């Protein structure tokens, strides 16, 4: 057996059964071959390796075009039980003229092969562009189009909005009525608010620094570990901004998905693993 074909140790078998999932965006990034993937690891095995050192990955390629059922099945087969993928929905839907009229495109994406992921399918992320303003009736029509289940498995929808007009109680009420989570985007460029509207939490952390070996200073990782634990217990951290504090959908416990995205991308795997160590 060649070294490149040797089994990859599963570092997180127990952690993947927990409610808190930690990961990065994608797995093909050349700089990670210098500081995350072992030297000599074939590119074809990078997903296999990443899925045994992280508990989740957010897929960005589906934002540009949906993949085939064969590709989804391949991703499923290369990852261990308990690992999950979050998928960004196609931009064609989010950037269309009217969201309420996107039902056919939504169904084409959801029912066009995602079932092949089986229990590896995590939340679907609907990322709206900064130019998309909140329009009550149009957005209500969009939420009504989102499928609730896929082959008997409940679907989870996460809403990432990037226009200040969404920072209103009316939007939050619509999200709560559909049990959709609002994405907490920890970014200086986009609105970020931590109001809980679903039975799970979705956070995209975008402040990693090249100067930090683990992307974030230890004190900041400690703080995120504390927030993740509170969220998983159905509680809310009191140090994050909210539009309407104290109106969270009641939940005894919540699943939590935290991804280190963008910024100093080369440091994001280290950040995710450092946060994982603090939680386990």
VODODREN-148684 format. One record per residue: residue number from 1; residue in one letter; chain; x, y, z of N, C-alpha, C in turn. Coordinates in steps of 0.001 Angstrom, whole numbers, plus 500000, padded with zeros to 6 digits. Layout:
<pts>
   pos   code   unit   n.east   n.north     n.up   ca.east   ca.north    ca.up   c.east   c.north     c.up
   NUM      A      A        X         Y        Z         X          Y        Z        X         Y        Z
...
</pts>
This chain:
<pts>
   pos   code   unit   n.east   n.north     n.up   ca.east   ca.north    ca.up   c.east   c.north     c.up
     1      X      A   500843    498796   500000    500000     500000   500000   500872    501245   500000
     2      X      A   500617    502147   499075    501346     503399   499039   500937    504277   500216
     3      X      A   501856    505158   500615    501555     506059   501739   500325    506886   501454
     4      X      A   500148    507261   500192    499005     508103   499838   497675    507367   499926
     5      X      A   497724    506047   500053    496492     505249   500128   496207    504731   501532
     6      X      A   497066    505073   502482    496865     504604   503852   495608    505219   504450
     7      X      A   494902    504486   505332    493695     505032   505968   493991    506313   506733
     8      X      A   493069    507244   506690    493210     508512   507405   492573    508367   508787
     9      X      A   493315    508599   509845    492746     508458   511198   491529    509352   511379
    10      X      A   490534    508824   512047    489317     509588   512328   489487    510259   513687
    11      X      A   489734    511557   513668    490030     512286   514901   488786    512663   515698
    12      X      A   487611    512680   515055    486450     513298   515688   485202    512423   515686
    13      X      A   485356    511128   515754    484198     510239   515703   483174    510587   516782
    14      X      A   483644    510849   517984    482730     511179   519080   482152    512577   518921
    15      X      A   482975    513522   518487    482522     514907   518356   481411    515043   517331
    16      X      A   481407    514201   516301    480389     514331   515257   478995    513961   515743
    17      X      A   478903    513298   516892    477584     512977   517441   477032    514122   518287
    18      X      A   477832    515158   518507    477405     516286   519336   476556    517252   518527
    19      X      A   475876    518151   519229    474994     519129   518582   475765    520258   517907
    20      X      A   476984    520497   518324    477760     521603   517782   478648    521091   516651
    21      X      A   478450    521644   515447    479239     521271   514275   480124    522451   513894
    22      X      A   481399    522160   513633    482368     523201   513321   483075    522888   512011
    23      X      A   483235    523903   511173    483877     523622   509908   484346    524854   509176
    24      X      A   484577    524657   507880    485141     525671   506997   484333    525702   505705
    25      X      A   484688    526621   504829    484039     526703   503538   484838    525951   502485
    26      X      A   484273    524857   501968    484946     524064   500947   486100    523252   501498
    27      X      A   486827    522588   500583    488000     521826   501011   489148    521911   500005
    28      X      A   488912    522446   498822    489978     522599   497827   490507    524032   497857
    29      X      A   491626    524219   498524    492249     525541   498622   493753    525320   498708
    30      X      A   494513    525677   497667    495939     525360   497618   496730    525698   498880
    31      X      A   496539    526880   499526    497324     527163   500730   497106    526162   501864
    32      X      A   495974    525472   501887    495758     524476   502933   496690    523281   502769
    33      X      A   497267    523143   501580    498213     522048   501371   499548    522341   502044
    34      X      A   499705    523526   502572    500913     523889   503311   500715    523842   504824
    35      X      A   499460    524020   505287    499275     524151   506735   498120    523342   507313
    36      X      A   497421    522555   506495    496314     521732   506980   496464    520296   506500
    37      X      A   496548    520115   505222    496695     518773   504675   498144    518297   504797
    38      X      A   498339    517017   505091    499711     516489   505185   500432    516554   503833
    39      X      A   501721    516741   503880    502513     516769   502661   502358    515448   501912
    40      X      A   502088    515545   500637    501959     514346   499815   500553    513783   499733
    41      X      A   499605    514367   500471    498229     513866   500386   497668    514181   499005
    42      X      A   497176    513179   498272    496606     513462   496949   495384    514372   497055
    43      X      A   495206    515246   496093    494078     516166   496110   492750    515429   496167
    44      X      A   492681    514261   495540    491438     513488   495510   491023    513004   496898
    45      X      A   491946    513074   497889    491627     512597   499230   491459    513745   500237
    46      X      A   491431    514967   499727    491336     516099   500648   490003    516134   501389
    47      X      A   488901    515818   500733    487621     515779   501437   487620    514680   502491
    48      X      A   488175    513543   502157    488269     512448   503112   489020    512898   504363
    49      X      A   490139    513582   504167    490937     514054   505294   490187    515123   506089
    50      X      A   489659    516125   505387    488982     517222   506071   487810    516731   506905
    51      X      A   487069    515773   506390    485874     515292   507096   486211    514453   508317
    52      X      A   487468    514111   508495    487901     513367   509679   488639    514241   510682
    53      X      A   488769    515523   510335    489381     516481   511252   488461    517659   511559
    54      X      A   487335    517740   510872    486297     518739   511103   484964    517993   511161
    55      X      A   483928    518667   511597    482627     517990   511679   481628    518500   510649
    56      X      A   482004    519530   509869    481090     520063   508856   481872    520873   507828
    57      X      A   481311    520992   506648    481850     521840   505592   480692    522541   504908
    58      X      A   480869    523832   504633    479883     524582   503855   480323    524590   502394
    59      X      A   479427    524166   501512    479728     524080   500087   479348    525386   499400
    60      X      A   480314    525985   498725    480078     527229   498010   479811    526998   496524
    61      X      A   480281    525882   495984    480140     525648   494539   478688    525588   494106
    62      X      A   477802    525151   494996    476382     525081   494635   475755    526465   494507
    63      X      A   476443    527490   494995    475965     528861   494833   476036    529274   493361
    64      X      A   476986    528705   492653    477185     529049   491242   476457    528091   490304
    65      X      A   476354    526835   490690    475535     525901   489920   475312    524646   490752
    66      X      A   474127    524081   490632    473825     522845   491349   474703    521719   490808
    67      X      A   475029    520786   491678    475822     519639   491266   474894    518492   490837
    68      X      A   475471    517448   490295    474682     516303   489850   474454    515329   491007
    69      X      A   473427    514496   490927    473237     513481   491968   474481    512620   492178
    70      X      A   475203    512336   491106    476413     511516   491211   477462    512192   492086
    71      X      A   477594    513506   491942    478574     514243   492750   478157    514252   494211
    72      X      A   476881    514489   494484    476412     514472   495868   476654    513099   496508
    73      X      A   476407    512034   495749    476623     510691   496268   478102    510448   496561
    74      X      A   478963    510984   495709    480413     510834   495923   480826    511535   497210
    75      X      A   480325    512744   497434    480641     513458   498669   480169    512659   499883
    76      X      A   478986    512103   499794    478458     511290   500899   479378    510112   501203
    77      X      A   479800    509426   500162    480582     508204   500349   481996    508472   500855
    78      X      A   482493    509685   500664    483853     510000   501099   483914    510533   502527
    79      X      A   482759    510692   503160    482712     511283   504497   482123    510301   505500
    80      X      A   482494    510411   506764    482042     509454   507782   480663    509793   508354
    81      X      A   480013    508847   508991    478715     509107   509630   478822    510253   510625
    82      X      A   477787    511085   510655    477757     512213   511586   478307    513498   510997
    83      X      A   479078    513397   509919    479583     514582   509244   478456    515192   508413
    84      X      A   478432    516536   508298    477369     517180   507524   477928    518233   506569
    85      X      A   477209    518402   505467    477463     519484   504521   476337    520506   504638
    86      X      A   476703    521767   504711    475742     522843   504464   475925    523255   503010
    87      X      A   474831    523550   502332    474902     523901   500923   474361    525300   500693
    88      X      A   475123    526120   499986    474609     527430   499592   473726    527253   498364
    89      X      A   472508    527750   498443    471566     527633   497337   472029    528478   496154
    90      X      A   471620    528131   494938    472091     528846   493751   471765    530334   493759
    91      X      A   472737    531127   493346    472562     532578   493298   471463    532969   492310
    92      X      A   471205    532126   491329    470150     532390   490353   468815    532638   491041
    93      X      A   468606    531948   492165    467361     532112   492919   467406    533402   493732
    94      X      A   468474    533564   494510    468578     534710   495419   468656    536044   494690
    95      X      A   469185    536034   493476    469378     537287   492755   468308    537527   491694
    96      X      A   467284    536672   491671    466199     536855   490714   465374    538099   491017
    97      X      A   464576    538512   490045    463810     539747   490207   462814    539639   491349
    98      X      A   462108    538514   491426    461125     538301   492485   461368    536955   493156
    99      X      A   461581    536977   494461    461806     535738   495192   460571    534852   495204
   100      X      A   459409    535469   495297    458172     534697   495400   457905    533874   494144
   101      X      A   458511    534250   493020    458292     533526   491785   459344    532478   491487
   102      X      A   460168    532143   492482    461287     531226   492255   460974    529787   492610
   103      X      A   459691    529457   492777    459332     528122   493232   459894    527000   492386
   104      X      A   459839    527139   491066    460333     526082   490185   461840    525898   490339
   105      X      A   462569    527006   490453    464015     526909   490638   464364    526304   491997
   106      X      A   463617    526680   493010    463854     526131   494353   463650    524622   494346
   107      X      A   462546    524179   493776    462263     522743   493738   463276    521999   492876
   108      X      A   463710    522640   491786    464707     522001   490947   466013    521761   491681
   109      X      A   466412    522712   492531    467638     522550   493305   467464    521500   494397
   110      X      A   466426    521638   495194    466247     520743   496345   465986    519304   495908
   111      X      A   465143    519141   494913    464767     517794   494491   465588    517302   493300
   112      X      A   466656    518021   492987    467485     517655   491847   468702    516828   492195
   113      X      A   468705    516199   493369    469820     515334   493726   470292    515429   495154
   114      X      A   469804    516414   495926    470274     516560   497312   469979    515324   498161
   115      X      A   468969    514564   497776    468625     513362   498541   469787    512373   498583
   116      X      A   470684    512449   497595    471829     511537   497567   472759    511750   498759
   117      X      A   472705    512928   499358    473548     513181   500526   473068    512434   501757
   118      X      A   471808    512031   501771    471279     511302   502919   471438    512086   504202
   119      X      A   471946    511410   505243    472068     512084   506543   473268    513030   506605
   120      X      A   473999    513171   505506    475083     514154   505468   474545    515545   505117
   121      X      A   473291    515643   504739    472722     516936   504356   472394    517766   505584
   122      X      A   473066    518900   505707    472785     519847   506774   471920    520978   506259
   123      X      A   472015    522165   506839    471178     523289   506421   471468    523751   504988
   124      X      A   470434    524278   504349    470562     524947   503062   470603    526442   503346
   125      X      A   471619    527117   502814    471823     528539   503096   471360    529364   501908
   126      X      A   470442    530290   502170    469935     531194   501147   470582    532551   501383
   127      X      A   471634    532835   500613    472403     534066   500795   471890    535123   499815
   128      X      A   471305    536168   500355    470743     537230   499527   471778    538321   499291
   129      X      A   471803    538920   498104    472795     539950   497794   472512    541255   498544
   130      X      A   473510    542106   498713    473322     543378   499420   472235    544260   498812
   131      X      A   472017    544135   497515    470999     544977   496866   469576    544504   497131
   132      X      A   469421    543300   497644    468078     542765   497897   467509    543370   499168
   133      X      A   466485    544186   499033    465830     544803   500177   464665    543946   500648
   134      X      A   464302    544133   501899    463184     543387   502455   461866    543922   501905
   135      X      A   461144    543060   501226    459800     543362   500754   458873    542307   501352
   136      X      A   457999    542722   502215    457212     541802   503040   456526    540705   502240
   137      X      A   455740    541063   501256    454952     540068   500536   455823    539165   499678
   138      X      A   456828    539747   499047    457714     538947   498199   458470    537933   499044
   139      X      A   458961    538376   500211    459728     537450   501044   458827    536389   501659
   140      X      A   457628    536765   502022    456684     535776   502545   456392    534718   501497
   141      X      A   456229    535158   500232    455998     534205   499154   457183    533287   498939
   142      X      A   458383    533819   499103    459595     532994   498989   459633    531928   500081
   143      X      A   459400    532318   501321    459429     531355   502418   458375    530267   502235
   144      X      A   457236    530633   501704    456184     529638   501458   456615    528581   500445
   145      X      A   457588    528914   499599    458038     527993   498552   459091    526995   499056
   146      X      A   459673    527245   500212    460756     526385   500683   460217    525034   501149
   147      X      A   460702    523938   500591    460229     522605   500994   460568    522310   502455
   148      X      A   459686    521600   503116    459880     521276   504527   460614    519961   504740
   149      X      A   460564    519071   503753    461230     517785   503924   461692    517246   502578
   150      X      A   462587    516282   502650    463139     515649   501461   463234    514153   501735
   151      X      A   462413    513392   501043    462365     511940   501262   462155    511588   502737
   152      X      A   461285    512339   503383    460965     512062   504780   461918    512686   505781
   153      X      A   463006    513305   505318    463952     513965   506230   463615    515451   506314
   154      X      A   463469    516002   507513    463197     517435   507639   464337    518262   507044
   155      X      A   463977    519331   506361    464970     520240   505803   465142    521450   506714
   156      X      A   466344    521964   506737    466637     523158   507521   467090    524264   506576
   157      X      A   466501    525439   506752    466822     526571   505898   467419    527699   506735
   158      X      A   468552    528235   506269    469213     529353   506932   469197    530560   505999
   159      X      A   468846    531707   506527    468686     532926   505740   469817    533897   506052
   160      X      A   470638    534177   505036    471691     535177   505224   471319    536423   504432
   161      X      A   470985    537478   505148    470554     538731   504505   471678    539752   504621
   162      X      A   471779    540605   503602    472892     541545   503551   472441    542972   503277
   163      X      A   471208    543278   503637    470695     544634   503467   470058    545065   504777
   164      X      A   470310    546286   505178    469855     546789   506479   468333    546770   506617
   165      X      A   467584    546746   505510    466121     546767   505599   465568    545502   506239
   166      X      A   466389    544451   506320    465938     543209   506956   466026    543284   508488
   167      X      A   466628    544323   509006    466766     544441   510459   465486    545004   511046
   168      X      A   464445    544186   510987    463138     544616   511469   462388    543416   512042
   169      X      A   461462    543704   512927    460700     542649   513587   459849    541857   512595
   170      X      A   459368    542514   511560    458505     541833   510594   459252    540694   509894
   171      X      A   460470    540940   509500    461279     539885   508888   461503    538744   509878
   172      X      A   461850    539076   511109    462098     538043   512106   460854    537195   512354
   173      X      A   459699    537818   512364    458457     537070   512564   458213    536098   511423
   174      X      A   458500    536534   510202    458338     535639   509065   459282    534438   509185
   175      X      A   460536    534697   509549    461505     533612   509697   461072    532642   510785
   176      X      A   460585    533182   511915    460146     532307   513004   458953    531451   512596
   177      X      A   458043    532045   511839    456857     531301   511413   457232    530096   510560
   178      X      A   458369    530171   509867    458815     529061   509020   459966    528284   509657
   179      X      A   460301    528617   510888    461368     527942   511630   462693    527978   510871
   180      X      A   462901    529070   510149    464153     529271   509425   465116    530064   510301
   181      X      A   466373    529677   510292    467371     530380   511100   467929    531579   510344
   182      X      A   468167    532656   511064    468860     533802   510497   470355    533613   510742
   183      X      A   471149    533728   509697    472583     533525   509816   473218    534693   510568
   184      X      A   474010    534367   511567    474821     535400   512204   476115    535509   511416
   185      X      A   476280    536612   510712    477469     536838   509889   478378    537814   510617
   186      X      A   479416    537289   511173    480331     538122   511955   481274    538842   511008
   187      X      A   480750    539880   510369    481514     540601   509361   481312    542093   509523
   188      X      A   482366    542885   509312    482202     544340   509379   481516    544908   508140
   189      X      A   481329    544083   507116    480778     544557   505851   479276    544334   505711
   190      X      A   478714    543432   506498    477310     543080   506348   476581    543212   507681
   191      X      A   475254    543360   507645    474498     543385   508897   474726    542088   509668
   192      X      A   474964    542193   510941    475088     540971   511744   474219    541103   512981
   193      X      A   473390    540111   513182    472463     540095   514320   472243    538643   514717
   194      X      A   472068    538425   515993    472041     537069   516533   470665    536660   517034
   195      X      A   469599    537277   516511    468250     536870   516896   468013    535415   516477
   196      X      A   467483    534618   517387    467222     533207   517105   465797    533054   516580
   197      X      A   465675    532467   515394    464359     532344   514758   464015    530909   514397
   198      X      A   464941    529991   514548    464687     528589   514212   465073    527683   515357
   199      X      A   465064    526377   515077    465446     525414   516119   466912    525009   515966
   200      X      A   467667    525770   515203    469112     525580   515107   469759    526950   514939
   201      X      A   471074    526997   515120    471832     528242   515010   472860    528080   513897
   202      X      A   473026    529149   513113    473991     529109   512008   474828    530379   512061
   203      X      A   476138    530208   512206    477044     531356   512282   478166    531202   511276
   204      X      A   478483    532302   510596    479602     532354   509644   480585    533392   510178
   205      X      A   481723    532930   510665    482703     533809   511306   483742    534236   510285
   206      X      A   483929    535541   510158    484699     536090   509044   485759    537083   509501
   207      X      A   486405    536804   510631    487404     537740   511145   488745    537065   511458
   208      X      A   489057    535963   510820    490355     535327   511065   491482    536230   510573
   209      X      A   492629    536136   511239    493785     536983   510921   495002    536128   510589
   210      X      A   495718    536552   509592    496928     535833   509177   497971    535829   510287
   211      X      A   497979    536859   511103    498983     536979   512156   498758    536016   513316
   212      X      A   497566    535420   513388    497240     534486   514473   497375    533050   513964
   213      X      A   498155    532248   514657    498380     530858   514226   497081    530083   514104
   214      X      A   496133    530360   515010    494831     529702   514973   493746    530619   514414
   215      X      A   494152    531637   513701    493179     532511   513063   492611    533576   513975
   216      X      A   492327    533203   515204    491750     534100   516206   492601    534040   517474
   217      X      A   492680    535129   518231    493341     535066   519540   492621    534080   520455
   218      X      A   493328    533521   521383    492761     532507   522279   491523    533027   523006
   219      X      A   491536    534278   523443    490401     534806   524201   489137    534861   523336
   220      X      A   489299    535121   522037    488139     535169   521160   487602    533769   520896
   221      X      A   488489    532798   520741    488039     531415   520586   487344    530933   521856
   222      X      A   487862    531320   523010    487201     530971   524276   485782    531539   524314
   223      X      A   485642    532788   523853    484322     533423   523856   483365    532705   522911
   224      X      A   483843    532306   521729    482972     531592   520787   482602    530208   521309
   225      X      A   483499    529580   522024    483165     528291   522625   482033    528458   523639
   226      X      A   482099    529519   524438    481038     529777   525409   479710    530063   524739
   227      X      A   479726    530846   523657    478478     531134   522936   477897    529868   522322
   228      X      A   478758    529047   521739    478280     527813   521123   477603    526913   522151
   229      X      A   478179    526826   523331    477572     525989   524380   476216    526545   524804
   230      X      A   476114    527858   524951    474834     528463   525321   473783    528180   524255
   231      X      A   474129    528397   522995    473189     528133   521908   472714    526683   521936
   232      X      A   473639    525757   522139    473282     524343   522093   472338    523952   523235
   233      X      A   472369    524748   524310    471490     524477   525452   470162    525216   525354
   234      X      A   469935    525902   524225    468695     526637   524037   468713    528030   524612
   235      X      A   469877    528484   525054    470011     529819   525634   470656    530762   524625
   236      X      A   470786    532042   525014    471340     533057   524129   472504    533779   524800
   237      X      A   473609    533992   524091    474677     534843   524647   474185    536282   524713
   238      X      A   474639    537014   525698    474165     538389   525879   475132    539427   525324
   239      X      A   476144    538975   524574    477142     539913   524077   477159    540032   522554
   240      X      A   476071    539584   521895    475967     539716   520452   474784    540612   520112
   241      X      A   474866    541387   519030    473773     542315   518686   472508    541577   518264
   242      X      A   471360    542151   518624    470068     541605   518231   469151    542744   517790
   243      X      A   468223    542411   516917    467212     543375   516490   466132    543492   517558
   244      X      A   465664    542344   518044    464602     542308   519068   465008    541341   520167
   245      X      A   465785    541788   521129    466258     540897   522192   465112    540243   522957
   246      X      A   465336    539000   523342    464392     538310   524206   463187    537705   523523
   247      X      A   463185    537623   522197    462028     537066   521498   462365    535780   520753
   248      X      A   463355    535053   521218    463787     533835   520541   462696    532777   520567
   249      X      A   462646    531996   519503    461766     530836   519479   462191    529893   520588
   250      X      A   461250    529451   521394    461601     528591   522515   462114    527238   522027
   251      X      A   463191    526781   522642    463774     525498   522284   464565    524997   523476
   252      X      A   464395    523710   523808    465144     523156   524924   466622    523065   524559
   253      X      A   466904    522545   523372    468270     522441   522884   468283    522781   521400
   254      X      A   469423    523218   520921    469553     523557   519503   470820    522941   518928
   255      X      A   470743    522529   517679    471953     522194   516945   472616    523501   516524
   256      X      A   473935    523498   516510    474698     524709   516216   475690    524404   515093
   257      X      A   475704    525267   514088    476631     525138   512967   477473    526418   512905
   258      X      A   478773    526264   513050    479677     527408   513012   480746    527150   511958
   259      X      A   480865    528086   511031    481843     527963   509955   482794    529159   509969
   260      X      A   484072    528877   509775    485070     529924   509599   485216    530151   508100
   261      X      A   484844    531341   507666    484699     531639   506250   485551    532853   505871
   262      X      A   486156    532796   504707    486748     533989   504120   487840    534565   505019
   263      X      A   488002    535889   505011    489048     536604   505767   490413    535974   505473
   264      X      A   491184    535648   506522    492483     534986   506332   492217    533502   506161
   265      X      A   491794    533134   504974    491269     531791   504725   492261    530676   505049
   266      X      A   493538    530936   504872    494533     529906   505151   494513    529472   506612
   267      X      A   494017    530339   507500    493991     530033   508930   492684    529367   509380
   268      X      A   491702    529281   508525    490391     528834   508976   490334    527381   509467
   269      X      A   491014    526423   508831    490997     525072   509411   491562    525041   510827
   270      X      A   492643    525774   511053    493225     525822   512392   492253    526443   513382
   271      X      A   491515    527470   512940    490532     528103   513831   489435    527118   514198
   272      X      A   488926    526392   513208    487849     525432   513472   488317    524336   514406
   273      X      A   489529    523838   514198    490027     522777   515060   490323    523281   516473
   274      X      A   490814    524516   516579    491073     525089   517908   489776    525279   518680
   275      X      A   488717    525697   517972    487435     525844   518642   486860    524482   519026
   276      X      A   487061    523489   518171    486611     522136   518481   487258    521621   519762
   277      X      A   488544    521878   519926    489249     521440   521143   488662    522073   522398
   278      X      A   488168    523298   522273    487601     523987   523420   486209    523471   523788
   279      X      A   485537    522883   522846    484165     522445   523075   484097    521006   523547
   280      X      A   485009    520168   523069    484970     518758   523453   485528    518533   524835
</pts>
